Amino acid sequence: MNPTDYAILYKRQLSENVYMMRIHAPYIAAERKPGQFILLSVDESYGERIPLTIADADAAAGSITIIFQKVGLTTTLLADLEVGDHLAAVLGPLGQPTHVSKVGTVVCVGGGIGVAPMHPIAKAFKSAGNRLICILGARNKDLVILEDEIRAFADEVIVCTDDGSAGRKALVTAPLKELCEQMPRPDLSIAIGPPIMMKFCAETVRPYGVPLIVSLNTIMVDGTGMCGGCRVTVGGETKFVCVDGPEFDGLKVDFDGMMKRLQAYRPQEQRMAAEGQEHQCRMMAQAEKLEKK
């Protein structure tokens, strides 16, 4: 198999709009480190490239794993691909890798699809000899992802759902606060998920002096620093998530400014999603015409 053919080796639907794919990309699999991401293009006729975190990698098998949510045109097209199909291009690994070391007790908090980028980081901290506690949050039990995979290596896993259909009926900040109130306190916390969740994780750990790392991958656009769309303010300084991050000191991030920037793209995302549906309808119409001939 050509190392640059980017064949889809495995596909699984994790929840209603969340998919896992394993892609043949041996060069990336060999170099990838926790916290890094790729840029991928679904096909040559539609050239948008999107950044996605590398959720896992197998250097021996030459594969990388991505987990994504179907929200716009490109992710809709990606979700339509099946095993044996090929991506037009995959570029990576990109971004600054996570600084992993033995610090003691590490608490990793993942919200929704944020559990996917959290997975390799949590695994790396456990491999470094840390005690690892993972908090997984979702709206309901059907949206909890990678629970079994994370239980396989974590010392403790706490599941929280908004409706109480799995684990505790609580926000992820509730167990995070309880852990911070215990002695000894966690030596490090990591939060990845919706910006509002990461903001409240920061405010939860701040009074206890527990360091927090956050990944701001949700704001990335072109993934190379050229568009400037991923500008964030960290400690009063302007940073570009795709080249300076995606991880930053969560106690220094201006989350309010970041959330305003994310909302600026909402109309375009909705329009692209609608175009994706229209695109699928045209394809179905063409297929029906061919069947009638």
ZAMARGU-4260 file (C-alpha; in steps of 0.2 Angstrom, whole numbers, plus 5000, padded with zeros to 4 digits):
<rodrens>
0) 5000/5000/5000 | 5007/5017/4995 | 5011/5027/5011 | 5002/5042/5004 | 4986/5035/4998
5) 4977/5039/5014 | 4965/5024/5013 | 4951/5023/5027 | 4955/5007/5036 | 4941/5007/5049
10) 4926/5017/5052 | 4914/5017/5067 | 4899/5028/5072 | 4901/5032/5090 | 4885/5042/5092
15) 4872/5051/5082 | 4885/5063/5073 | 4902/5057/5079 | 4913/5046/5069 | 4929/5037/5072
20) 4941/5033/5057 | 4957/5024/5056 | 4968/5031/5041 | 4983/5024/5033 | 4996/5037/5035
25) 5013/5029/5041 | 5024/5044/5040 | 5012/5054/5052 | 5009/5039/5063 | 5028/5037/5065
30) 5031/5056/5070 | 5015/5060/5079 | 5015/5065/5098 | 5001/5068/5110 | 4992/5085/5107
35) 4996/5086/5089 | 4984/5087/5074 | 4982/5085/5055 | 4975/5094/5041 | 4964/5084/5029
40) 4956/5086/5012 | 4941/5075/5008 | 4942/5076/4989 | 4951/5086/4975 | 4935/5094/4969
45) 4931/5101/4985 | 4947/5109/4992 | 4943/5114/5010 | 4956/5108/5022 | 4950/5105/5040
50) 4961/5102/5056 | 4957/5087/5067 | 4966/5081/5082 | 4975/5064/5081 | 4966/5054/5093
55) 4978/5039/5092 | 4991/5032/5082 | 4999/5015/5078 | 5016/5017/5071 | 5018/4998/5068
60) 5002/4997/5058 | 5005/5014/5050 | 4989/5021/5054 | 4982/5036/5063 | 4964/5038/5071
65) 4953/5053/5070 | 4937/5056/5079 | 4926/5070/5072 | 4908/5077/5073 | 4897/5080/5058
70) 4893/5098/5058 | 4897/5106/5041 | 4900/5102/5023 | 4917/5094/5024 | 4914/5084/5040
75) 4897/5078/5031 | 4907/5072/5016 | 4920/5064/5027 | 4906/5055/5036 | 4899/5048/5020
80) 4916/5039/5016 | 4918/5021/5019 | 4932/5008/5022 | 4942/5007/5006 | 4939/5025/5001
85) 4954/5037/5000 | 4956/5055/5006 | 4964/5067/4994 | 4977/5073/5006 | 4983/5072/5024
90) 4996/5084/5031 | 5004/5082/5048 | 5008/5081/5062 | 5005/5099/5066 | 5005/5110/5082
95) 5015/5109/5097 | 5015/5093/5106 | 5009/5091/5124 | 5023/5092/5137 | 5022/5076/5146
100) 5031/5072/5162 | 5029/5063/5179 | 5021/5076/5190 | 5010/5065/5202 | 4991/5066/5201
105) 4984/5072/5184 | 4965/5075/5182 | 4959/5075/5163 | 4942/5083/5160 | 4934/5079/5143
110) 4918/5087/5137 | 4908/5079/5122 | 4919/5077/5107 | 4933/5084/5117 | 4936/5067/5125
115) 4944/5062/5108 | 4959/5074/5109 | 4960/5071/5128 | 4962/5052/5125 | 4980/5052/5119
120) 4986/5065/5131 | 4978/5056/5146 | 4986/5040/5140 | 5003/5048/5138 | 5003/5055/5156
125) 4998/5038/5163 | 5013/5030/5153 | 5024/5043/5161 | 5020/5036/5178 | 5006/5048/5185
130) 4991/5043/5194 | 4977/5047/5182 | 4959/5052/5185 | 4948/5056/5170 | 4931/5065/5170
135) 4920/5062/5155 | 4905/5074/5152 | 4891/5073/5139 | 4873/5078/5138 | 4867/5060/5139
140) 4873/5042/5139 | 4872/5041/5120 | 4885/5055/5118 | 4898/5048/5130 | 4913/5042/5119
145) 4929/5032/5122 | 4924/5027/5140 | 4929/5009/5138 | 4946/5014/5130 | 4950/5026/5144
150) 4945/5014/5158 | 4958/5002/5151 | 4972/5013/5157 | 4965/5027/5169 | 4966/5024/5188
155) 4949/5032/5190 | 4935/5037/5178 | 4920/5048/5183 | 4906/5050/5170 | 4894/5065/5171
160) 4879/5068/5160 | 4867/5082/5160 | 4852/5071/5162 | 4859/5058/5173 | 4857/5044/5161
165) 4875/5038/5164 | 4886/5041/5179 | 4882/5056/5189 | 4869/5069/5185 | 4881/5084/5186
170) 4893/5095/5176 | 4911/5090/5175 | 4916/5104/5187 | 4907/5096/5201 | 4919/5081/5203
175) 4933/5092/5198 | 4930/5104/5213 | 4928/5089/5224 | 4945/5083/5219 | 4953/5100/5221
180) 4946/5100/5239 | 4955/5084/5243 | 4972/5083/5251 | 4984/5081/5243 | 4977/5091/5228
185) 4979/5086/5210 | 4996/5091/5203 | 4989/5095/5186 | 4973/5097/5177 | 4969/5096/5159
190) 4952/5101/5151 | 4947/5099/5133 | 4929/5103/5127 | 4917/5117/5123 | 4925/5134/5127
195) 4912/5137/5141 | 4916/5121/5149 | 4935/5125/5149 | 4931/5142/5156 | 4922/5135/5171
200) 4935/5122/5174 | 4948/5136/5175 | 4937/5145/5187 | 4935/5129/5197 | 4953/5125/5199
205) 4959/5144/5201 | 4955/5146/5220 | 4965/5130/5224 | 4981/5134/5214 | 4979/5118/5203
210) 4988/5121/5186 | 4976/5119/5171 | 4981/5115/5153 | 4967/5118/5140 | 4967/5114/5121
215) 4959/5127/5110 | 4958/5116/5094 | 4940/5121/5091 | 4944/5138/5085 | 4957/5133/5072
220) 4952/5136/5054 | 4966/5134/5041 | 4978/5126/5054 | 4994/5135/5047 | 4993/5152/5055
225) 4989/5161/5039 | 4971/5165/5041 | 4972/5173/5058 | 4955/5166/5063 | 4962/5157/5078
230) 4969/5172/5087 | 4967/5171/5106 | 4973/5181/5120 | 4983/5172/5133 | 4991/5182/5147
235) 4987/5198/5138 | 4997/5192/5123 | 4990/5187/5106 | 4993/5169/5101 | 4989/5159/5086
240) 4981/5142/5092 | 4987/5132/5077 | 5006/5137/5078 | 5008/5142/5096 | 4996/5129/5103
245) 4984/5121/5103 | 4988/5120/5121 | 4989/5134/5133 | 4989/5139/5152 | 4970/5138/5155
250) 4971/5151/5169 | 4978/5164/5157 | 4966/5162/5142 | 4953/5175/5138 | 4939/5163/5135
255) 4926/5177/5133 | 4935/5184/5118 | 4938/5167/5111 | 4919/5163/5112 | 4915/5179/5103
260) 4927/5174/5089 | 4919/5157/5088 | 4901/5165/5086 | 4907/5175/5071 | 4909/5159/5061
265) 4891/5153/5065 | 4882/5159/5050 | 4895/5152/5038 | 4895/5135/5047 | 4876/5135/5045
270) 4876/5139/5027 | 4890/5126/5023 | 4880/5113/5032 | 4864/5117/5022 | 4875/5116/5006
275) 4881/5099/5011 | 4863/5093/5013 | 4859/5101/4995 | 4875/5093/4988 | 4869/5076/4995
280) 4852/5078/4987 | 4859/5082/4970 | 4869/5066/4971 | 4854/5056/4975 | 4845/5064/4961
285) 4859/5060/4949 | 4859/5042/4955 | 4841/5040/4952 | 4842/5046/4934 | 4856/5034/4931
290) 4845/5020/4938 | 4831/5024/4926 | 4842/5023/4911
</rodrens>
